[in-house]
Amino acid sequence: MKNFCIPYCTLIICTLTLLYSMYVAFDVTGNILGNVKIIQLETYGGVTFSHLRNRELWRLFASQLVHSKQIHMLYNVMSLALLGIFLERHIHVVKFFLLWFIAGTVGTLVSTLFVEPPWNLGTGASQAVLGIAAFGLVLSLKGINSSNWLRVTLCFSMIPAFALDFIFAGHPKPGHITGALIGALAGVICSKKGDKQLDI
């Protein structure tokens, strides 16, 4: 892999997710890897449209860091870390953060529309991770990043997420689809620029 760039944004997001999610788990359960009931996450950043109407905008960020199940959190962090190594260089730090934040925020909010209160709290990084993965999938299909390792990473980050959707819900979750569509759109926009010096 030539012209390796340190994925600063990825490292920061992954570190914050690990620290905050484990802090919440410890605060609630006494165990940094303890599972937390979804309704218990409201205090720590779980988001609904009602919170936004109350101008609690901090939840848009915090909701993507906090997780109910810590094994799920570790999977999301690992997926994002691997994706960021290959993809952050293509759109640089600020745009990478915006892609993560927008795909995650919109996907999370959409997910709250399909769950009955009080279980409709939006939490977790899956929507953002699938947004980044869909961005990478487009770049891979367009030949902008032809790394075989990226393809393996895409399989690792996308197949289990959607497989679990089918197993537990019988269909892809709307929030996951929304995040992935936003990422794919960003990939199409980036690929049209034809920025060949970013290729690896």
C-alpha positions in Angstrom: 0.0 0.0 0.0 1.7 3.2 -1.2 1.3 6.7 0.2 0.0 5.5 3.5 -1.8 8.2 5.4 -2.6 8.0 9.1 -6.4 7.9 9.4 -6.7 10.5 12.2 -10.5 10.9 12.1 -11.0 7.2 12.2 -8.6 6.8 15.2 -10.4 9.6 17.1 -13.9 8.2 16.4 -12.9 4.6 17.3 -11.2 5.8 20.5 -14.2 7.9 21.6 -16.6 5.0 20.9 -14.5 2.6 22.9 -14.1 4.9 25.9 -17.6 6.3 26.0 -19.5 3.0 25.4 -17.4 1.2 28.0 -17.8 4.0 30.5 -21.6 3.8 30.1 -21.5 0.0 30.4 -19.4 0.3 33.6 -21.6 3.1 35.0 -24.8 1.1 34.5 -23.6 -2.5 35.1 -20.2 -2.3 36.9 -18.6 -4.1 34.0 -17.0 -2.3 31.0 -18.3 -5.1 28.7 -21.7 -5.4 30.4 -24.9 -5.2 28.3 -27.1 -2.2 28.9 -30.9 -2.1 28.3 -31.8 0.3 25.5 -34.0 2.4 27.7 -31.1 3.0 30.1 -29.2 4.7 27.3 -31.4 7.7 27.2 -29.4 9.4 30.0 -26.2 8.9 28.0 -27.2 10.0 24.6 -29.9 7.8 23.1 -31.9 10.0 20.7 -35.4 10.4 19.4 -37.1 13.2 17.5 -38.6 14.4 20.9 -35.1 15.1 22.2 -34.3 17.1 19.1 -37.5 19.2 19.5 -36.1 20.0 23.0 -32.8 21.1 21.3 -30.7 18.3 22.8 -28.5 18.3 19.8 -25.5 16.8 21.6 -27.4 13.5 21.3 -26.8 13.4 17.6 -23.1 12.7 18.3 -23.3 10.8 21.6 -25.9 8.4 20.2 -23.4 7.0 17.7 -20.9 6.3 20.4 -23.0 4.5 22.9 -24.1 0.9 22.5 -26.4 -1.5 24.3 -24.3 -4.6 23.6 -20.5 -4.2 23.9 -19.7 -7.1 21.6 -21.7 -5.2 18.9 -19.7 -2.0 19.8 -16.4 -3.9 19.4 -17.5 -5.2 16.0 -18.4 -1.7 14.9 -15.2 -0.2 16.1 -13.1 -2.9 14.3 -15.1 -2.4 11.1 -14.7 1.3 11.2 -11.0 1.1 12.0 -10.4 -1.2 9.0 -12.6 0.8 6.7 -10.9 4.1 7.7 -7.4 2.8 6.9 -8.4 2.3 3.3 -11.0 5.1 2.8 -10.2 8.2 4.9 -7.5 9.3 2.5 -10.0 9.5 -0.4 -11.9 12.4 1.2 -9.6 13.6 4.0 -10.4 14.1 7.6 -13.2 16.7 7.7 -15.3 15.1 4.8 -14.7 11.6 6.3 -16.1 12.9 9.6 -19.1 14.5 7.9 -19.8 11.2 6.0 -19.7 9.3 9.3 -21.8 11.8 11.1 -24.5 12.4 8.4 -24.9 8.7 7.5 -25.0 7.8 11.2 -27.3 10.6 12.3 -29.9 10.2 9.5 -29.8 6.4 9.7 -30.2 6.5 13.5 -33.1 8.9 13.3 -34.8 6.8 10.6 -34.4 3.7 12.8 -36.4 5.3 15.6 -39.5 5.6 13.4 -39.9 1.9 13.2 -39.8 1.0 16.9 -42.4 1.5 19.6 -41.7 3.9 22.5 -39.9 3.7 24.9 -37.6 1.3 22.9 -37.2 3.7 20.0 -34.0 5.3 21.2 -31.5 5.6 18.4 -28.1 4.3 19.5 -25.0 2.6 18.0 -22.6 3.1 15.2 -24.0 0.6 12.7 -25.6 3.2 10.5 -22.5 5.2 10.2 -20.3 2.2 9.6 -22.6 1.0 6.8 -22.4 4.4 5.3 -18.6 4.3 5.3 -18.7 0.8 3.9 -21.1 1.7 1.1 -18.9 4.6 0.2 -16.0 2.1 0.0 -18.0 -0.3 -2.1 -18.7 2.3 -4.7 -15.0 3.3 -4.8 -14.1 -0.4 -5.2 -16.6 -1.0 -8.0 -15.4 2.1 -9.8 -11.8 1.0 -9.6 -10.7 4.0 -7.5 -9.6 1.7 -4.8 -8.9 -1.8 -6.1 -7.3 -3.2 -2.9 -8.3 -6.8 -2.2 -7.9 -6.1 1.4 -10.6 -3.4 1.1 -12.9 -6.0 -0.5 -12.3 -8.3 2.5 -13.0 -5.4 4.9 -16.2 -4.6 3.0 -17.4 -8.2 3.4 -16.4 -8.2 7.1 -18.3 -4.9 7.8 -21.4 -5.4 5.6 -22.3 -9.1 5.4 -22.7 -9.8 9.2 -24.7 -6.6 9.7 -27.2 -7.4 7.0 -27.3 -11.1 7.8 -28.3 -10.3 11.4 -31.0 -8.0 10.2 -32.5 -10.9 8.2 -32.1 -13.3 11.1 -33.7 -11.1 13.7 -36.0 -8.8 11.7 -36.6 -10.7 8.5 -35.4 -7.7 6.4 -32.7 -5.1 6.3 -33.3 -2.5 9.0 -34.4 0.9 7.6 -31.7 2.7 9.5 -29.0 0.5 8.0 -30.4 1.0 4.5 -30.5 4.7 5.0 -26.9 4.9 6.2 -25.7 2.8 3.3 -27.6 4.8 0.7 -26.0 8.0 2.0 -22.6 6.5 1.9 -23.2 5.1 -1.7 -24.3 8.6 -2.8 -21.1 10.1 -1.3 -19.1 7.4 -3.2 -20.7 8.3 -6.5 -20.0 12.0 -6.0 -16.4 11.2 -5.1 -15.8 8.9 -8.0 -17.1 11.4 -10.5 -14.3 13.7 -9.5 -11.8 11.2 -10.8 -9.2 12.2 -8.3 -6.6 9.7 -9.5 -3.8 10.8 -7.2 -5.7 9.4 -4.3 -5.7 5.9 -5.8 -3.7 3.2 -4.1 
